[in-house]
Every structure is written in C-alpha cells, then in structure tokens.
Amino acid sequence: MSDYRASAFINPNADEHGTHSVISYVTWTWRDGTGANVTGEFFRAKSPHGPITLGHLGLHVAAACLDLPHEWFTDEFSEHIAELLTRAIAVAPYAEVSCPHGKLTVELMCNIMPPHRDNAA
C-alpha cells in the first residue's frame, strides 16, 4: 500500500510506447564522499496512477550517466537493484541502496506536465 500519491510524480501523457515517464534525481556517492548526480526519466508507469517501476534500461541509462562501472551491471545484479528500488518507490518518493562501494539515492520529482486535452469545442 502506498503512503503517497504516486500520480503526483507521473507524467499523465503516455509516450509512443504507451507508458508514462517519471522524472527522478539520482545521486551516486562513493565511500570517499565524491560522486555524481543526474536527472532523467529512468522510471516508468503503465498508467498515470502507477505503479512506478524501474526497468533494466532505466537502470543502465542512469548508471552510464553516473559513470558507474559497466561490469557491475550483470543481468542478475540489475534485476536485483531494479526490484529493490521499485519496491522502495512503491511506498515513498525516495529510495536508497548501499553497497561496499557507495550509496545510490533516488528522489522522484513532482510532475508539472498538464494532461493533453482534446480541443473539440
């Protein structure tokens, strides 16, 4: 059960694939305190009301933007991380995942896109 309104973070307009984008701010922090951040449409939703999910593609794009080592992202690892982040985002618009190398932080950004309206008048 969600503790927040996921629809506040989901673009109400579907893309050409019928999914809805969700913009997030993603930060990677190495254990020494250095890091990088990126904003992008890494998460998706099948409807304007959710649920919000992170797929392999969104995870790989975010990881590449953050300049994380490609060899970390095996299919098994990617599936595990995507599942952890999807479960966390289901209950709050914020998630963190830590490992021995550092910490990945995700913050969903509120949607500001108005829904498309047909002007049939």
N, C-alpha and C positions, 0 to 999 in steps of 0.2 A: 504494500500500500504506500502510495506516495505522500510525503509530508509537504509537498509544494505543488504548485500548478505548473506542470511541465509545458503546457501550451504557451506560457509566457515567454518561453525560450525557443519555440519552434516557429519557423517561417510558415505562415499559413498558406503560402503559394507553393504548389508542387513543382518540381523541376521536370525536365523532359523524361525522366525515368519514373515519375510518379511518386518520388519521395520528397520529403521536406527537410531542408537544411537546418542545422543548429550550429550557431557560431560559438566557439569556445576560445578561451585564452589558456594556453598550455605553457607551463614552465618546467624546465628540467634544471635541477640544481645538483651539481656534483658534490661529493662529500667535502671538498675543499672550499665550498661556498660559491664557486663560479658557476655559470650556467647560461641558459638562453631561454627566450620565450618567443611564442608565435601565436597569432590569432588566425583562425580559419574555420572552415566548415567541415570539421572532421567527424562530427556526429550526425546521425540522420534519424528521421522518424517516418513511419509509414503513413501517418495521418497527422493533422495539425494538433491533435490531442495526445500524441505519444503512442507507445513508449519511445523513449530516446535510446538509440543503440550506437555502439562504436563497432564498426567492422574492420577487417584486416586492412582494407585500403586506407581508411581514415587514419588508422594507427600508423601505417607505414609512411604516409604523407607527413604526418606530424613528426614522426621520428626523423625523417630526412630533413625537414625544416629545422629541427633542433640539432642537427648534425650528430645524431647518436650513431654508434657503430652498427652498420647494416647486419653484421654477423650475429648480433643479439636476437634478431627477429626471425627465428625459425617459425615454422607453422604452429608448432605446439606452444611456444612461448607467446606468439602473437595472439593466439586464441585465448590463452590464459589471461593475459593482460587486458584484452578487449572485454572478456567476460567480467573481470574484476571491476573495471571502470564502468561498464554498463550497469552492473548491479548497484554500484555506489551512486551513480547518477539517477537511478530509479527512485531514490529516497531523498536526494538533496542535489542542488545545482553545483556541487563542489565535490571533488574527489582527490585522493592522494594515494600513490602507490610508491613504496620504498623498496630499495634493494641495496646490496652492499656497495654499489657504485654511486647511488644518489637517490633523488626523490623526484617523481613526476607529479605535478599538481595540475588539475583541470578545473576551470571555472566556466560555467555556461554564461553566456551574455544574453541579456534580455533582447527579444526580437523587437525590432522597430519597423518592420515591413507591414504596411497595411495589406489586407486581403485584396485580391483582384476583384473588381466589381464589373459586371456587365452593364453597360450604359445603353439599355434598350429603350429608354424613355424618349 
